[in-house]
Amino acid sequence: MDAVLLSVSDFVDLTNQTLEYAYPVVQVEGEVAEFKVIQHKWISFKLKDDRALVSCFASVYQLRTPLENGMKVVVVAQPKLNDKGFFTLNIKAVKPVGEGSIKKGFELLKAKLEKEGLFAQERKRLLPRVPKRVGVIASTESAGYADFIKIINERWGGLQVDVAHTQVQGTPAPDQMIRAIRYFNSLEEMPEVLIIIRGGGSAEDLSTFNDEPLVRAIAESRIPTLVGVGHEVDHTLADMVSDVRAATPTNAAQILVPDRNEIIRTARAQANTVGNLLTQAIDNYSRQTKDNLEAAFTRIQQKLDDTFERLGVLRVAIAQLNPENVLQRGYALLRGEQTVGATLEIETFKTIITTEVKDVTSK
Amino acid sequence: MSQANNENKSVQDKLTDLSELVGWFQGSSFKLETALDKFKEAEALADTIEKDLTKLKNDIKIVKKKFDSEN
């Protein structure tokens, strides 16, 4: 069969059609080399391994994690032959792979966001102590979500929880979570707290939470955010940029709502405190009243003692004035008119004598 | 503070009321004549807080909107 004669343009088009049919999307893993940013809009780099290399091209908006030469990445791309005859991979997504590269990507983005002040303490907002309505972004099929719900149900009641089910790992996860964040922020009646949770996983699984647009969406949320991703030892940029970081989804539930049993104990303790204060007040009043009564009795007693003492003195004085005492000392009491012939009564201590006056002489 | 008023209040409001009662007992407004009523009020508040917290359930709803695409 004779070969088909094509123009150069037709050949390029045919090659692209063939490529598109055979490989609409490819995933290629390799090491980044010759990384360049062109006019702040485009990026180009080579993806290489020990035998071959291929050119890659993307817009800066498709780059969700900073790249650097030497990083190992997987690109999701469309192979294409351009009009200038260069074969490139037009990138749809790129993500670091392997512990070293994930860490490198994390450090590069962390430094960039830190420079912008996104992790500054001054940006952190307080969560309401007892929220009434919250929004949750999680995979409802995950163990982390189940833990979170179990703990909030154990700890608190009366809370309205609106849950946005999204993927929390894999390429679509960051965009789904960004949409969920925007959804909650667009509500007329926004929840008081936005909680983003995910259980433990590999560094690659958790790297979803180091996605630059997702981290920025969390930072831009008008609703205060609480992020609990992975385990205590896991740190993601999502939790660093959030208003409050929880170590785990369980910890997020503990931070979000108080423990009802603890509140009940506190309320009981307060009622007991009031009871004790009342008893104390009654005791104080009783003691005060008793003291006042005792003081009054003491004063009355003193008055009585004084009066009795005075009475004693008066008694002695009166006793001294008693005519009986005078008679006892040998004197006599004379009653009657002192005229000759009159009858007189003479009273001595022991006798009463009646006599007649015989003579009256002046002294 | 009447019983009817308490029924319309949130647990948080009731907790605030209870704290205020403790404050009243510790403050200069304290009067023995009204203290017993205040004490009864505090006990009733603690009871209702316990009842409220025990019976309240969370209302968990899954948002119907799908987030896998812009629409």
Interface residues (C-beta under 8 A of the other chain):
Chain A: R129 V130 K132 T140 I149 I152 N153 W156 G157 G158 L159 Q160 V161 D162 V163 A164 H165 T166 Q167 P172 Q176 M177 R179 A180 Y183 R260 I263 I264 T266 A267 R268 Q270 A271 T273 V274 G275 L277 L278 A281 I282 Y285
Chain B: S10 V11 Q12 L15 L18 S19 L21 V22 F25 Q26 F30 L32 A35 L36 K38 F39 A42 E43 L45 A46 I49 E50 D52 L53 T54 K55 L56 K57 N58 D59 I60 K61 I62 V63 K65 F67 D68 E70
